[in-house]
Amino acid sequence: MVAPRPRLLPALSGLALLTAVALAVPVRVARAQSAPAPAPAPPPEATVPADPRFPEVIEAPPGFDRDPAWSEYDGAFRDAAAGDLARAKARLARLAQRWPGHPAEARARALIERREDPYAASNLARGELVFWSTVGGVSLAANLCVALECRSDRAFAGAYTLSIGGSLAVSLAASRRGVRKGEAQLYNSAQTWGGLNALALNDGFPGSATEASVAIAMQAGGLLAGIGLWQLWRPAQGDVALTNTFLVWGGVLTVWGLLAADAELSWRPVVIAGDVSLLLGAAISQSVHVSRGRTFLIDVGGILGVLAGGLVATGTETDAGAGVALMVGTAAGLGIAAAVTRGFDAPSPPVQVAPAALEGPGRSRGYGLAAGFSF
């Protein structure tokens, strides 16, 4: 009997192949486990997408390009960017009138409303009125003592206490409902104007009961004139300040002119020149609007001019030469200050650009420029 070898050999061959595969797999796994792990691949560089998607909070409302109210609002900003603020304000006013209740109407009203009313009552103005009225009570007390011929300390103390305390009480009571800035400044200036004109009428400080009575009457008359002018004129702070600047420096230049002409110094020509300058300043203030801050700077320029002229005057040998130096220095200081500050009251540019933090796609942050319009 012959054994079946042809079938045994293929079986043995298949068994050997399976054994080899079984032995090779653990070897490869072991090699794979013993090999070092590959380094992680670097993350892809952050790139800005070609069509970035910004947060919806800054997207225009639906139908913006088809809504006439939003179109008018957008047109106002285009006019402001072009520098035509008058037309931009007119557009906003028309928008607020034609589309009441529209979301653009609320924004338009917020832009066209004035943040500060120059004719609104002010606590600062009330404090200023009370302070200068109380100071005016000192002048009133001095004239009252001359009129009453005070001779004892008790009389002087009583006159000053009643005058200063009465001025304080009256000014507080009169301004309890509020006072405006220009109004307070006008009243204070009117009292000062009355006192200066009393010096012209008396040709100096009062030396008799009659002259003291004239000074008291002029101070009270000046205050009444200020009250009447407010009802007719209603000036702003800058208008009164410019008028006062003309009054003061008109009188100062007149003093220097009298000194340069070697004439006798007297109160009357100085006060008269101041009154003429006051009228000129009031007329100019109607066409040239100047802020109170700019008038202060012009006054500083005049003071520096006086100092410069006085420095030159110390080298002159005559009063006429000193008067000329003082007059030229004062006029030059006022003129230079007025020229240098000509842009002091210029409005802010309609387009304002400032650095700002910006939010981009994917909550990324960066820095850039933000532009805004001021109306």
DANORFEN-V695498 format. One record per pair of residues at least 12 apart in sequence whose C-alpha atoms are under 10 Angstrom apart, sorted by the first residue. I is the first residue (numbers start at 1). J is the second residue. Records with the same first field share a line. If there is no record, write none. Layout:
BEGIN
I=J  J
END
This chain:
BEGIN
48=360  361  362
49=361
51=361
52=360  361  362
53=360  361  362
54=359  360  361  362  363
55=359  360  361  362  363
68=95  99
69=92  94  95  96  98  99  100  102  103  104  105
70=95  102  103  104  105
71=95  104
72=88  91  92  94  95  104  108
73=88  91  92  94  95  96  104  105  107  108
74=88  91  92  104
75=87  88  91  92
76=88  89  90  91  92  93  95  108  375
77=89  91  92  350  351  372  373  374  375
78=373
79=91  350
80=349  350  351  373  374  375
81=349  350  351  352  372  373  374
82=350  351
83=349  350  351
84=350
85=349  350  373  374  375
86=375
88=112  375
89=108  111  112  375
90=112
91=108
92=104  105  107  108  109  110  111  112
93=105  108  109  111  112  113
94=108
95=107  108  109
96=108  109  112
97=109
111=373  374  375
112=374  375
113=375
114=375
117=180
118=180  181  182  235  236  237
119=179  180  181  182  183  234  235  236  237
120=178  179  180  181  182
121=175  177  178  179  180  181  182  183
122=178  179  180  181  184
123=175  176  178  179  180  181
124=179  180  181  184
125=175  178  179  180  181  182  183  184  185
126=171  172  174  175  176  177  178  179  180  181  183  184  185
127=171  172  175  179  184
128=179  181  184  185  188
129=168  171  172  174  175  179  180  181  183  184  185  186  187  188
130=167  168  169  170  171  172  173  174  175  184  188
131=167  168  171  172  188
132=167  168  171  184  185  187  188  189  191  192
133=164  166  167  168  169  170  171  172  184  187  188  191  223
134=163  164  165  166  167  168  169  170  171
135=163  164  167  168  188
136=163  164  167  168  188  191  192  195  219
137=160  161  162  163  164  165  166  167  168
138=159  160  161  163  164  165  167
139=160  163  164  192  195  215  216  219
140=159  160  163  164  167  195  212  215  216  217  219  220
141=156  157  158  159  160  161  162  163  164  216
142=156  159  160  163  206  212  216
143=159  205  206  207  208  209  211  212  213  214  215  216
144=156  159  160  163  209  212  213  215  216
145=157  158  159  160  209  212
146=206  207  208  209  210  211  212  213
147=206  207  208  209  210  211  212  213  214  215  216
148=208  209  212  213
149=208  209
180=234  236  237
181=235  236  237  238  240
182=230  234  235  236  237  238  239  240  241
183=226  227  229  230  231  234  235  236  237  240
184=226  227  230  237  240
185=226  235  236  237  238  239  240  241  244
186=223  225  226  227  229  230  234  235  236  237  239  240  241  243  244
187=222  223  224  225  226  227  228  229  230  240
188=222  223  226
189=222  223  226  240  241  243  244
190=218  219  220  221  222  223  224  225  226  227  229  244
191=218  219  220  221  222  223  224  225  226
192=218  219  222  223
193=218  219  221  222  223  225  226  244  247  271  274  275  278
194=215  216  217  218  219  220  221  222  223  224  225  226
195=214  215  216  217  218  219  220  221  222
196=215  218  219  222  267  268  270  271  272  274  275
197=214  215  218  219  222  267  268  270  271  272  274  275
198=211  212  213  214  215  216  217  218  219  267  268  271
199=211  214  215  218  266  267  268  270  271
200=215  266  267  268  269  270  271  272
201=214  215  218  267  268  271
202=214  215  267  268
203=266  267  268  269  271
204=266  267  268
205=267
233=286
235=282  285  286
236=285  289  290  291  292
237=289  290  291  292  293
238=285  288  289  290  291  292  293  294  295
239=281  282  283  284  285  286  287  288  289  290  291  292  295
240=278  281  282  285  290  291  292  295
241=281  282  285  290  291  292  293  294  295  296
242=278  280  281  282  284  285  288  289  290  291  292  294  295  296  298  299
243=277  278  279  280  281  282  283  284  285  295
244=274  277  278  279  281  282  295
245=274  277  278  281  295  296  298  299  302
246=273  274  275  276  277  278  279  280  281  282  284  295  299
247=271  272  273  274  275  276  277  278  279  280  281  282
248=270  271  273  274  275  277  278  299
249=273  274  277  278  299  302  303  330  331  334
250=270  271  272  273  274  275  276  277  278  280  281
251=267  269  270  271  272  273  274  275  276  277  278
252=270  271  273  274  302  306  326  327  330
253=270  273  274  306  323  326  327  328  330  331
254=269  270  271  272  273  274  323  327
255=267  269  270  271  273  323  326  327
256=270  319  320  322  323  324  325  326  327  328  330
257=270  320  323  324  326  327  328
258=270  319  320  323  324
259=318  319  320  321  322  323  324  326  327
260=318  319  320  321  322  323  324  325  326  327
261=319  320  321  323  324
262=318  319  320  321  323
263=319  320
289=345
290=342  344  345
291=344  345
292=345
293=344  345
294=337  338  341  342  343  344  345
295=337  338  341
296=337
297=334  337  338  340  341  344
298=333  334  335  336  337  338  339  340  341
299=333  334  337  338
300=333  334  337
301=329  330  331  332  333  334  335  336  337  338  340
302=329  330  331  332  333  334  335  336  337  338
303=329  330  333  334
304=329  330  332  333  334  337
305=325  326  327  328  329  330  331  332  333  334  335  336  337
306=325  326  327  328  329  330  331  332  333  334
307=326  329  330  333
308=325  326  328  329  330  332  333
309=322  323  324  325  326  327  328  329  330  331  332  333
310=322  323  325  326  327  329  330
311=325  326  329
312=324  325  326  329
313=325  326  329
347=374  375
348=373  374  375
349=373  374  375
350=371  372  373  374  375
351=371  372  373  374  375
352=369  370  371  372  373  374
353=369  370  371  372  373
354=368  369  370  371  372
355=367  368  369  370  371
356=368  369  370  371
357=369  370
358=370
END
